[in-house]
Amino acid sequence: MGLRQFFSCSWRPWFKRLLGGWAIAVLLSQLSGCQPIGLRPQATQGQQLILSTLTDPKTFNYANNQSFPNIFLFAYEGLTRENGVTGAIEPALAESWTTTPDRQHFVFTLRPGLKWSDGQPLTAEDVVFTYRDIVFNPEVPTNAKDGLRIGTKGVFPTVKQLDERRVEFTLPEPFSPFLRATAGPDGVMIQPRHILEKTIHTRGADGNLQFISTWNTDTPPREIVVNGPFLLDSYTAGQRLVFRRNPYYWRRDAQNLPLPHIDRIVWQFIENTDTQLLRFRSSELDVMGDARPLRPEYYSLLKQEEKRGNFQLYNGGPASGMLYLTFNQNTARNQAGQPIVDPVKQKWFNNLAFRQAIAQAIDRDRMNNNIFRGLGIVQTSPISVQSPYFLAPEAGLKGIAYDPNQARRLLQSAGFRYNGQGQLLDAEGNRVRFTLNTNAGNKVREAIGAQIKQDLSHIGIQVDFNPINFNTLGDKISTTRDWDAHMIGFTGGLDPHGDANFWMSRGASHYFNLAPQPGQPGIIGWQPKEWEQEIDRLFIAGAREYDETKRKAIYAAFQRLVQEKVPIILLVNDRALMAARNTIQGLEYSGLPSWGLWNIQDLKILK
């Protein structure tokens, strides 16, 4: 208890009465009710887990989600799930599935007796509703739809109910990523028809489906109906979201006891990773690094404190996903006819030599050594290293070498020039200057942004580096399109098609040239580049193919194309590092899943 905290307690009226021994007892009684600021809150009963994230959730509506982490990791499941250690697809809400030899018909059988958190039955009707009325609905802007568009026309599977527990999907052609697209947490999460169906058939004052504005963060948490291990209990904006165990969750442990074991999760919003570290070291947090790997300097510091702090550090190898920098290459106009991107900057950002020069001017090795303490992974490919489709440098996909002199030559060959002060100007004499955004509070990304600003100053470019709130950044890149350049991470997995929403030209996360999206104001004149259309073709071909040798060749061509055209500039990715209290039993940590607590329903907290 600090000095200011101590004197904030109401004990001083007793101070003058300390002459008698009885007064000491009274004083201790008074002090026992004085709770110091910042101490770990205690659950009233049962097992409690305290976690943290940098910012509040953006939505409670699964279809509107475009950020990570999110409530859906705790609260929902799909027909299947991906094992976070092996990557295998395992049964979840569906106990089994069958497919025909042509792999164009899949029948899933739900587990008997499934229920929603309000006690209502979860049946095949909910599955059909989720896929047909939400995911496949052209008016609903959910990321999940991009991973299920099939063939050159982007046709969705048809889905029909066979009986209360069986659902059949019919595909227009073979589609190898289909089963993985049904898997949580990155695939389709089943939603409650009995609660949401009316909103799909009703429009709001803005003309959009009422569903799109349903279950936002102003909805009372206890009204959210879920099928996962935890349901929402309470939400205090800017402070915390509390989950409690779902009494109707279907899983049981080896002793046939109902899961989850944990009764309560407190998800704290702490907008600074240094503050998160302080809270973890003072035992106010149970886990650090579950949603985003630990900063390398934190790992080094905590390694010395494992025994004393009663926690363990986990090293899962390279983390899946990517960290990238990209420019807004959108040439469209808004409804008022104004360019989405300043025409002067638009010309730079769509110049291949400009993007190549930026890529060569960033010193990734220095970034890894200074910011990641040598623990990071210098990225050469947009596909996660765990994927069987990853094209390693020794297989021919070399990284882009740091060469600022070559960067200058590239720029000059493209019509840029330098003035007497060494500042870079374009052919019309405009100073090359742009704003770079990332999410504030993430100290690694803030340090990377500072280095990029410095690196690019060496080739005459002025970068205005501006870290902003993560939800604000999300709105800029996914809705308003009001940005020059941004740097964020993107989750990855074993199958490249899991990132179709990022790479395919009409995808909801194709941020560097975002097409018109459902539920958003229209834009005029949007066009994909030829190389974007080639990426579309490769992804369609890769999804159509079941022969692994042919699939690897297709995705190798995709990786080479990304390196050639530089739609994004790959940086240095994290190593999967996490710290967790020794009181937590059942952790299965690896670098494969995007969430360190992927098996949260199995965890136990020791007393």
C-alpha positions as CSV (number, residue, x, y, z in Angstrom):
1,M,0.0,0.0,0.0
2,G,1.5,3.3,-1.1
3,L,1.6,6.4,1.1
4,R,-1.2,8.2,-0.8
5,Q,-3.3,5.1,-0.8
6,F,-2.7,4.6,2.9
7,F,-3.8,8.0,3.9
8,S,-6.9,7.8,1.6
9,C,-8.4,5.3,4.1
10,S,-10.8,6.5,6.8
11,W,-8.6,5.6,9.8
12,R,-7.5,9.0,10.9
13,P,-10.4,9.7,13.3
14,W,-8.9,6.9,15.4
15,F,-5.4,8.2,15.5
16,K,-5.7,10.2,18.8
17,R,-7.0,7.1,20.5
18,L,-4.0,4.9,20.0
19,L,-3.0,5.2,23.6
20,G,-5.0,2.2,24.6
21,G,-4.5,-1.4,23.3
22,W,-8.2,-1.7,22.6
23,A,-7.8,1.2,20.1
24,I,-5.3,-0.8,18.1
25,A,-7.8,-3.5,17.6
26,V,-10.4,-1.0,16.4
27,L,-7.8,0.5,14.0
28,L,-7.0,-2.9,12.5
29,S,-10.7,-3.5,12.1
30,Q,-11.0,-0.2,10.2
31,L,-8.0,-0.9,8.0
32,S,-9.3,-4.3,7.0
33,G,-12.0,-2.7,5.0
34,C,-9.7,-0.3,3.2
35,Q,-9.1,-1.6,-0.3
36,P,-5.9,-0.2,-1.8
37,I,-6.2,1.1,-5.3
38,G,-5.2,-1.3,-8.0
39,L,-5.2,-4.5,-6.0
40,R,-6.4,-7.7,-7.7
41,P,-10.2,-8.0,-7.4
42,Q,-11.5,-11.3,-6.0
43,A,-14.3,-13.4,-7.4
44,T,-17.1,-13.9,-4.9
45,Q,-16.9,-17.6,-5.5
46,G,-15.4,-20.1,-7.9
47,Q,-12.5,-19.7,-10.3
48,Q,-11.7,-16.3,-11.8
49,L,-9.3,-15.4,-14.7
50,I,-8.1,-11.9,-15.2
51,L,-6.9,-10.9,-18.7
52,S,-6.3,-7.6,-20.5
53,T,-6.5,-6.1,-24.0
54,L,-5.5,-2.7,-25.3
55,T,-9.0,-1.4,-26.2
56,D,-12.7,-2.0,-25.8
57,P,-14.5,-4.3,-28.2
58,K,-15.9,-2.6,-31.2
59,T,-19.1,-4.6,-31.4
60,F,-21.0,-7.5,-29.8
61,N,-22.3,-8.4,-33.3
62,Y,-20.4,-11.3,-34.8
63,A,-21.1,-10.2,-38.4
64,N,-19.7,-6.6,-37.8
65,N,-16.4,-7.8,-36.3
66,Q,-13.2,-6.9,-38.0
67,S,-10.8,-6.8,-35.1
68,F,-8.8,-9.1,-32.9
69,P,-9.1,-9.9,-30.0
70,N,-12.9,-9.9,-29.7
71,I,-15.7,-11.3,-27.5
72,F,-16.4,-14.1,-30.0
73,L,-13.2,-16.0,-28.8
74,F,-15.0,-16.5,-25.5
75,A,-18.6,-16.7,-26.4
76,Y,-19.2,-18.6,-29.7
77,E,-18.4,-21.7,-31.6
78,G,-18.7,-23.0,-35.1
79,L,-19.6,-26.4,-36.5
80,T,-15.9,-27.3,-36.2
81,R,-12.8,-25.9,-34.6
82,E,-9.1,-25.8,-35.4
83,N,-6.8,-27.4,-32.9
84,G,-4.4,-24.8,-31.7
85,V,-1.4,-27.1,-31.5
86,T,-1.9,-29.5,-34.5
87,G,-4.0,-27.3,-36.8
88,A,-6.4,-30.3,-37.3
89,I,-10.1,-29.6,-37.8
90,E,-12.0,-31.2,-35.0
91,P,-15.7,-31.6,-34.2
92,A,-17.3,-28.7,-32.2
93,L,-21.1,-28.0,-32.4
94,A,-21.2,-30.7,-35.1
95,E,-20.3,-34.1,-33.7
96,S,-19.5,-35.5,-37.2
97,W,-19.6,-34.8,-40.9
98,T,-19.5,-36.8,-44.2
99,T,-18.7,-35.8,-47.7
100,T,-19.3,-37.4,-51.1
101,P,-16.4,-38.6,-53.3
102,D,-16.7,-35.5,-55.5
103,R,-16.4,-33.3,-52.3
104,Q,-19.2,-31.1,-53.4
105,H,-21.7,-32.3,-50.7
106,F,-21.1,-32.1,-47.0
107,V,-23.6,-33.2,-44.3
108,F,-22.9,-32.1,-40.7
109,T,-24.7,-33.8,-37.7
110,L,-25.1,-31.6,-34.7
111,R,-24.6,-32.9,-31.2
112,P,-27.8,-33.9,-29.4
113,G,-29.2,-31.6,-26.8
114,L,-27.3,-28.4,-27.8
115,K,-28.7,-25.2,-26.2
116,W,-28.2,-21.5,-26.4
117,S,-27.3,-19.6,-23.2
118,D,-30.9,-18.7,-22.7
119,G,-31.8,-22.3,-22.6
120,Q,-33.4,-22.5,-26.0
121,P,-32.5,-25.5,-28.3
122,L,-29.7,-25.0,-30.8
123,T,-30.7,-26.8,-34.0
124,A,-30.0,-27.1,-37.7
125,E,-32.3,-24.1,-38.2
126,D,-29.7,-21.9,-36.5
127,V,-27.0,-23.3,-38.8
128,V,-29.0,-22.6,-41.9
129,F,-29.9,-19.1,-40.6
130,T,-26.3,-18.3,-39.9
131,Y,-24.9,-19.3,-43.2
132,R,-27.8,-18.4,-45.6
133,D,-29.3,-15.3,-43.9
134,I,-26.1,-13.7,-42.4
135,V,-22.9,-14.9,-44.0
136,F,-24.3,-15.4,-47.5
137,N,-26.5,-12.3,-47.3
138,P,-25.1,-9.6,-49.8
139,E,-26.4,-6.8,-47.4
140,V,-24.5,-8.1,-44.4
141,P,-20.8,-6.9,-44.3
142,T,-19.2,-9.9,-42.6
143,N,-15.6,-10.9,-43.1
144,A,-16.6,-14.6,-43.1
145,K,-18.3,-14.5,-46.5
146,D,-15.0,-13.9,-48.4
147,G,-13.6,-17.2,-47.3
148,L,-16.7,-19.0,-48.8
149,R,-17.0,-17.4,-52.2
150,I,-16.4,-20.3,-54.7
151,G,-15.1,-20.1,-58.3
152,T,-14.7,-17.2,-60.6
153,K,-18.3,-16.0,-59.9
154,G,-17.9,-16.1,-56.2
155,V,-20.9,-18.3,-55.7
156,F,-21.8,-19.4,-52.1
157,P,-22.7,-23.0,-51.2
158,T,-26.4,-23.8,-50.8
159,V,-27.4,-24.9,-47.4
160,K,-30.5,-26.8,-46.3
161,Q,-31.8,-28.5,-43.2
162,L,-32.3,-32.3,-43.5
163,D,-33.8,-32.7,-40.0
164,E,-33.4,-31.1,-36.5
165,R,-29.7,-32.1,-36.3
166,R,-28.5,-32.5,-39.9
167,V,-27.5,-29.8,-42.4
168,E,-26.3,-30.3,-46.0
169,F,-24.0,-28.0,-47.9
170,T,-23.9,-28.3,-51.7
171,L,-20.9,-26.7,-53.4
172,P,-20.9,-25.6,-57.1
173,E,-17.4,-27.1,-57.5
174,P,-14.6,-28.7,-55.4
175,F,-13.5,-26.2,-52.7
176,S,-10.6,-27.4,-50.6
177,P,-10.8,-24.7,-47.8
178,F,-14.5,-25.4,-47.1
179,L,-14.1,-27.5,-43.9
180,R,-11.6,-25.1,-42.4
181,A,-14.0,-22.2,-43.1
182,T,-16.5,-23.8,-40.8
183,A,-14.0,-23.8,-37.9
184,G,-13.8,-21.3,-35.1
185,P,-12.5,-19.0,-34.0
186,D,-11.6,-17.6,-37.5
187,G,-14.4,-19.3,-39.4
188,V,-18.2,-19.1,-39.2
189,M,-19.7,-18.9,-35.7
190,I,-23.3,-20.1,-35.4
191,Q,-25.8,-17.4,-34.4
192,P,-29.2,-17.6,-32.7
193,R,-32.1,-17.6,-35.2
194,H,-34.8,-17.2,-32.5
195,I,-33.2,-13.9,-31.4
196,L,-31.9,-12.4,-34.6
197,E,-34.2,-13.5,-37.4
198,K,-36.5,-10.6,-37.2
199,T,-33.6,-8.1,-37.6
200,I,-32.7,-9.7,-40.9
201,H,-36.1,-8.9,-42.3
202,T,-36.5,-5.4,-40.9
203,R,-34.8,-2.2,-42.1
204,G,-33.7,0.7,-40.0
205,A,-34.1,4.4,-40.8
206,D,-30.9,4.4,-42.7
207,G,-32.2,1.8,-45.1
208,N,-29.8,-0.9,-43.9
209,L,-30.9,-4.2,-42.4
210,Q,-31.7,-3.7,-38.7
211,F,-29.4,-6.7,-38.0
212,I,-26.3,-4.5,-38.8
213,S,-27.0,-2.2,-35.9
214,T,-28.2,-5.0,-33.5
215,W,-26.0,-6.0,-30.6
216,N,-23.6,-3.1,-30.6
217,T,-21.7,-2.3,-27.4
218,D,-24.6,-0.2,-26.1
219,T,-26.7,-3.4,-25.8
220,P,-26.9,-4.7,-22.2
221,P,-24.4,-7.6,-22.1
222,R,-26.9,-10.0,-20.6
223,E,-29.1,-9.7,-23.7
224,I,-26.4,-11.3,-25.9
225,V,-27.3,-15.0,-26.5
226,V,-24.3,-17.2,-27.1
227,N,-23.3,-20.9,-27.6
228,G,-19.7,-20.8,-26.4
229,P,-18.1,-21.5,-23.0
230,F,-18.8,-18.0,-21.6
231,L,-21.6,-15.4,-21.8
232,L,-21.4,-11.7,-21.3
233,D,-22.2,-10.5,-17.8
234,S,-21.3,-6.8,-17.5
235,Y,-19.5,-4.1,-19.5
236,T,-18.0,-0.8,-18.3
237,A,-16.7,1.2,-21.2
238,G,-13.0,2.0,-21.0
239,Q,-12.5,-0.4,-18.0
240,R,-13.6,-4.0,-18.3
241,L,-15.9,-6.6,-19.7
242,V,-16.9,-9.5,-17.4
243,F,-17.8,-12.9,-18.7
244,R,-19.3,-15.8,-16.7
245,R,-19.6,-19.4,-17.5
246,N,-22.4,-20.5,-19.8
247,P,-24.4,-23.1,-17.8
248,Y,-25.8,-24.6,-21.1
249,Y,-22.4,-25.1,-22.7
250,W,-22.2,-28.6,-24.2
251,R,-18.6,-29.7,-23.5
252,R,-17.6,-32.0,-20.6
253,D,-14.2,-33.0,-19.3
254,A,-12.7,-36.5,-19.0
255,Q,-14.6,-37.1,-15.8
256,N,-17.9,-36.1,-17.5
257,L,-18.0,-32.8,-15.5
258,P,-19.4,-29.7,-17.3
259,L,-17.1,-27.2,-18.8
260,P,-15.8,-24.6,-18.6
261,H,-14.1,-25.0,-15.2
262,I,-13.5,-21.2,-14.9
263,D,-16.5,-19.4,-13.5
264,R,-15.6,-15.8,-14.3
265,I,-13.3,-13.9,-16.7
266,V,-12.5,-10.2,-16.2
267,W,-11.3,-8.7,-19.4
268,Q,-9.6,-5.4,-18.5
269,F,-9.0,-2.6,-21.1
270,I,-5.5,-1.2,-20.5
271,E,-4.4,1.0,-23.4
272,N,-0.7,0.7,-22.7
273,T,1.5,-2.4,-22.7
274,D,3.9,-1.0,-20.1
275,T,0.9,-0.6,-17.8
276,Q,-0.1,-4.2,-18.6
277,L,3.3,-5.3,-17.6
278,L,3.1,-3.5,-14.3
279,R,-0.2,-5.1,-13.6
280,F,1.1,-8.6,-14.4
281,R,4.2,-8.2,-12.3
282,S,2.0,-7.1,-9.3
283,S,-0.2,-10.2,-9.8
284,E,-3.2,-8.2,-11.0
285,L,-3.3,-10.1,-14.3
286,D,-3.2,-13.9,-14.7
287,V,-1.9,-13.9,-18.3
288,M,0.0,-11.5,-20.6
289,G,0.6,-12.2,-24.2
290,D,-2.5,-14.2,-24.9
291,A,-3.9,-11.9,-27.6
292,R,-0.7,-10.5,-28.8
293,P,2.8,-11.9,-28.1
294,L,4.9,-10.4,-25.3
295,R,7.3,-7.7,-26.2
296,P,10.8,-9.2,-26.4
297,E,12.2,-6.9,-23.6
298,Y,9.3,-8.0,-21.4
299,Y,10.2,-11.6,-22.1
300,S,13.8,-11.0,-21.0
301,L,12.7,-9.2,-17.9
302,L,10.1,-11.7,-16.8
303,K,12.4,-14.6,-17.5
304,Q,14.4,-13.5,-14.4
305,E,11.2,-13.4,-12.3
306,E,9.5,-16.7,-13.2
307,K,10.2,-18.5,-9.9
308,R,9.6,-15.5,-7.6
309,G,6.5,-14.4,-9.5
310,N,5.0,-17.9,-9.6
311,F,4.4,-17.8,-13.4
312,Q,5.8,-19.5,-16.5
313,L,7.0,-18.1,-19.8
314,Y,5.9,-19.9,-23.0
315,N,7.8,-19.7,-26.3
316,G,5.7,-21.1,-29.2
317,G,8.2,-20.3,-32.0
318,P,7.3,-17.9,-34.8
319,A,3.8,-16.4,-34.4
320,S,1.3,-17.0,-37.3
321,G,0.2,-13.9,-39.2
322,M,2.1,-10.9,-40.5
323,L,3.0,-7.3,-39.6
324,Y,2.9,-5.0,-42.5
325,L,3.0,-1.4,-43.8
326,T,0.8,-0.5,-46.7
327,F,-0.4,2.6,-48.7
328,N,-3.9,3.6,-49.7
329,Q,-3.9,2.8,-53.4
330,N,-7.7,3.5,-53.9
331,T,-8.4,5.5,-57.0
332,A,-12.2,5.7,-56.4
333,R,-14.2,8.8,-55.4
334,N,-16.8,9.2,-52.7
335,Q,-20.5,10.0,-53.3
336,A,-19.7,13.7,-53.6
337,G,-17.3,13.0,-56.4
338,Q,-14.2,13.8,-54.3
339,P,-11.1,11.5,-54.6
340,I,-10.8,9.2,-51.6
341,V,-7.0,9.7,-51.6
342,D,-5.3,13.1,-52.3
343,P,-4.5,12.8,-56.1
344,V,-0.9,13.9,-55.5
345,K,-0.3,11.1,-53.0
346,Q,-2.5,8.7,-54.9
347,K,0.0,9.0,-57.8
348,W,2.9,8.1,-55.5
349,F,1.2,5.2,-53.8
350,N,0.2,3.6,-57.1
351,N,3.8,3.9,-58.4
352,L,5.4,0.5,-58.2
353,A,8.9,2.0,-58.0
354,F,7.8,4.1,-55.1
355,R,6.6,1.1,-53.1
356,Q,9.7,-0.9,-54.0
357,A,11.9,2.0,-52.9
358,I,10.1,2.2,-49.5
359,A,10.5,-1.5,-49.0
360,Q,14.3,-1.3,-49.7
361,A,14.7,1.8,-47.4
362,I,13.4,0.0,-44.3
363,D,16.1,-1.7,-42.2
364,R,14.3,-4.9,-40.9
365,D,17.5,-6.4,-39.4
366,R,18.0,-3.3,-37.3
367,M,14.3,-3.4,-36.4
368,N,14.7,-7.0,-35.3
369,N,17.9,-6.5,-33.3
370,N,16.9,-3.2,-31.6
371,I,13.1,-3.6,-31.1
372,F,12.6,-7.3,-31.0
373,R,15.9,-8.1,-29.3
374,G,16.7,-10.5,-32.0
375,L,13.6,-12.6,-31.2
376,G,11.5,-11.5,-34.1
377,I,11.1,-13.1,-37.5
378,V,12.1,-11.0,-40.5
379,Q,9.3,-11.6,-42.9
380,T,9.7,-12.6,-46.6
381,S,6.3,-14.1,-47.3
382,P,2.6,-13.1,-46.6
383,I,1.9,-16.8,-45.7
384,S,2.6,-17.9,-42.1
385,V,5.7,-19.9,-41.6
386,Q,3.7,-22.8,-40.1
387,S,1.8,-23.3,-43.3
388,P,2.8,-26.1,-45.6
389,Y,2.4,-23.5,-48.4
390,F,5.0,-21.1,-47.0
391,L,7.8,-20.5,-49.5
392,A,11.0,-20.2,-47.5
393,P,14.0,-18.1,-48.6
394,E,16.0,-21.2,-49.3
395,A,13.3,-22.3,-51.7
396,G,13.6,-19.1,-53.7
397,L,11.6,-16.3,-52.0
398,K,14.4,-14.1,-50.8
399,G,13.7,-11.1,-48.6
400,I,13.8,-7.5,-49.9
401,A,17.3,-6.3,-49.0
402,Y,17.9,-3.1,-47.2
403,D,19.6,-0.8,-49.7
404,P,18.8,3.0,-49.3
405,N,21.1,3.8,-52.2
406,Q,19.2,1.6,-54.5
407,A,15.9,3.1,-53.1
408,R,17.1,6.5,-54.2
409,R,18.0,5.3,-57.6
410,L,14.6,3.7,-58.0
411,L,12.8,6.9,-57.1
412,Q,14.9,9.0,-59.4
413,S,14.3,6.6,-62.3
414,A,10.5,7.0,-61.6
415,G,10.7,10.8,-62.0
416,F,11.3,11.8,-58.4
417,R,14.1,14.2,-57.6
418,Y,16.0,15.8,-54.7
419,N,16.2,19.5,-53.8
420,G,19.3,21.1,-52.3
421,Q,18.2,20.1,-48.8
422,G,18.0,16.4,-49.8
423,Q,14.2,16.4,-49.6
424,L,12.4,14.2,-52.1
425,L,10.1,15.9,-54.6
426,D,7.9,14.3,-57.2
427,A,8.0,15.3,-60.9
428,E,5.6,18.3,-60.2
429,G,7.8,19.6,-57.4
430,N,5.6,18.4,-54.5
431,R,7.4,17.4,-51.3
432,V,6.9,13.7,-50.6
433,R,5.2,13.6,-47.2
434,F,2.6,11.3,-45.8
435,T,1.0,10.3,-42.5
436,L,1.6,6.8,-41.1
437,N,-1.0,5.4,-38.6
438,T,-0.8,2.5,-36.2
439,N,-2.6,1.6,-33.0
440,A,-1.6,3.6,-30.0
441,G,-0.5,1.9,-26.8
442,N,1.3,-0.9,-28.6
443,K,4.9,0.0,-27.8
444,V,6.5,-2.3,-30.3
445,R,4.5,-0.8,-33.2
446,E,5.2,2.7,-31.9
447,A,8.9,1.9,-31.9
448,I,8.7,0.4,-35.4
449,G,6.9,3.5,-36.6
450,A,9.6,5.7,-35.2
451,Q,12.2,3.7,-36.9
452,I,10.4,3.8,-40.3
453,K,10.1,7.6,-39.9
454,Q,13.9,7.7,-39.4
455,D,14.7,5.2,-42.2
456,L,12.6,7.1,-44.8
457,S,14.1,10.4,-43.8
458,H,17.4,9.0,-45.1
459,I,15.9,8.9,-48.6
460,G,14.3,12.4,-48.3
461,I,10.8,11.4,-47.3
462,Q,9.0,13.0,-44.4
463,V,6.7,10.7,-42.4
464,D,4.2,12.1,-40.0
465,F,3.9,9.2,-37.6
466,N,0.6,9.3,-35.8
467,P,-0.4,6.4,-33.5
468,I,-4.2,6.5,-32.8
469,N,-6.8,4.5,-30.9
470,F,-7.3,1.0,-32.4
471,N,-11.0,1.3,-33.0
472,T,-10.5,4.7,-34.7
473,L,-7.8,3.2,-36.9
474,G,-10.2,0.4,-37.7
475,D,-12.8,2.8,-38.9
476,K,-10.4,4.7,-41.0
477,I,-9.1,1.7,-42.9
478,S,-12.3,-0.3,-43.2
479,T,-15.0,2.3,-43.5
480,T,-14.1,6.0,-44.2
481,R,-10.9,5.1,-46.1
482,D,-9.4,8.3,-44.7
483,W,-5.7,7.4,-44.4
484,D,-2.4,7.6,-46.3
485,A,-0.4,4.7,-44.8
486,H,-1.0,2.3,-41.9
487,M,0.9,-0.4,-40.1
488,I,-0.9,-3.2,-38.3
489,G,-0.9,-7.0,-37.9
490,F,-3.1,-9.5,-39.6
491,T,-3.8,-13.0,-38.3
492,G,-2.8,-16.0,-40.4
493,G,-3.2,-19.7,-40.4
494,L,-2.3,-23.0,-42.2
495,D,-4.4,-22.4,-45.3
496,P,-3.8,-19.2,-47.3
497,H,-7.4,-19.1,-48.2
498,G,-8.2,-18.2,-44.6
499,D,-6.9,-14.7,-45.6
500,A,-9.0,-14.4,-48.7
501,N,-10.8,-11.4,-47.2
502,F,-7.5,-9.6,-47.2
503,W,-6.1,-10.7,-50.5
504,M,-9.0,-11.0,-52.9
505,S,-9.9,-7.7,-54.5
506,R,-13.4,-7.5,-53.2
507,G,-12.6,-8.7,-49.7
508,A,-13.8,-6.8,-46.7
509,S,-10.2,-6.5,-45.4
510,H,-8.5,-5.7,-48.7
511,Y,-7.6,-2.4,-47.1
512,F,-5.0,-1.1,-49.6
513,N,-7.7,-0.9,-52.3
514,L,-11.0,-1.4,-50.5
515,A,-13.9,-2.1,-52.8
516,P,-17.5,-1.0,-52.0
517,Q,-18.8,-2.8,-49.0
518,P,-22.4,-3.7,-47.9
519,G,-23.9,-1.2,-45.5
520,Q,-21.4,1.5,-46.3
521,P,-21.9,4.7,-48.4
522,G,-21.2,3.9,-52.1
523,I,-18.0,4.9,-53.8
524,I,-17.5,5.7,-57.5
525,G,-15.1,4.3,-60.0
526,W,-13.4,1.6,-57.9
527,Q,-11.2,-0.7,-60.0
528,P,-8.8,-3.5,-59.1
529,K,-5.4,-3.5,-60.7
530,E,-4.3,-6.2,-63.1
531,W,-2.1,-7.8,-60.4
532,E,-5.0,-7.8,-57.9
533,Q,-7.0,-9.7,-60.5
534,E,-4.2,-12.2,-60.9
535,I,-4.2,-12.7,-57.1
536,D,-7.9,-13.4,-57.4
537,R,-7.3,-16.0,-60.1
538,L,-4.6,-17.7,-58.0
539,F,-6.8,-17.9,-54.9
540,I,-9.6,-19.3,-56.9
541,A,-7.3,-21.9,-58.5
542,G,-5.8,-22.8,-55.1
543,A,-9.2,-23.3,-53.5
544,R,-10.4,-25.5,-56.4
545,E,-7.4,-27.8,-56.1
546,Y,-7.0,-30.8,-53.8
547,D,-3.7,-32.0,-55.1
548,E,-1.2,-30.7,-52.5
549,T,1.7,-30.5,-55.0
550,K,-0.4,-28.3,-57.3
551,R,-1.7,-26.2,-54.4
552,K,1.8,-25.5,-53.3
553,A,2.8,-24.3,-56.8
554,I,-0.2,-22.0,-57.0
555,Y,0.5,-20.4,-53.6
556,A,4.2,-20.1,-54.4
557,A,3.2,-18.0,-57.5
558,F,1.1,-15.9,-55.2
559,Q,4.0,-15.2,-52.8
560,R,6.3,-14.3,-55.7
561,L,3.6,-11.9,-57.1
562,V,3.2,-10.2,-53.8
563,Q,7.0,-9.7,-53.5
564,E,7.1,-8.3,-57.0
565,K,4.2,-5.9,-56.9
566,V,4.6,-4.9,-53.2
567,P,1.0,-4.2,-52.3
568,I,2.1,-4.4,-48.7
569,I,5.6,-4.1,-47.2
570,L,6.3,-7.0,-44.8
571,L,8.2,-6.1,-41.7
572,V,9.2,-8.2,-38.7
573,N,6.8,-10.5,-37.0
574,D,6.6,-11.6,-33.4
575,R,7.8,-14.7,-31.8
576,A,4.9,-16.4,-29.9
577,L,5.7,-15.4,-26.3
578,M,3.2,-15.6,-23.4
579,A,3.4,-15.4,-19.6
580,A,0.9,-17.1,-17.4
581,R,0.4,-17.8,-13.7
582,N,1.4,-21.3,-12.5
583,T,-2.1,-21.5,-11.0
584,I,-3.5,-22.0,-14.5
585,Q,-3.7,-25.6,-15.5
586,G,-4.3,-27.0,-19.0
587,L,-2.5,-24.4,-21.2
588,E,-1.5,-25.8,-24.7
589,Y,0.5,-23.0,-26.2
590,S,2.0,-22.7,-29.7
591,G,2.6,-20.2,-32.4
592,L,-0.1,-21.5,-34.6
593,P,-3.3,-20.0,-33.3
594,S,-3.9,-16.3,-33.1
595,W,-5.0,-16.7,-29.5
596,G,-2.9,-18.2,-26.8
597,L,-5.9,-19.4,-24.8
598,W,-7.5,-21.2,-27.7
599,N,-8.6,-24.1,-25.4
600,I,-10.0,-21.7,-22.6
601,Q,-12.9,-24.1,-21.9
602,D,-10.4,-26.7,-20.6
603,L,-8.4,-24.4,-18.3
604,K,-8.5,-24.6,-14.5
605,I,-7.4,-22.2,-11.8
606,L,-5.7,-23.8,-8.8
607,K,-6.4,-22.2,-5.4
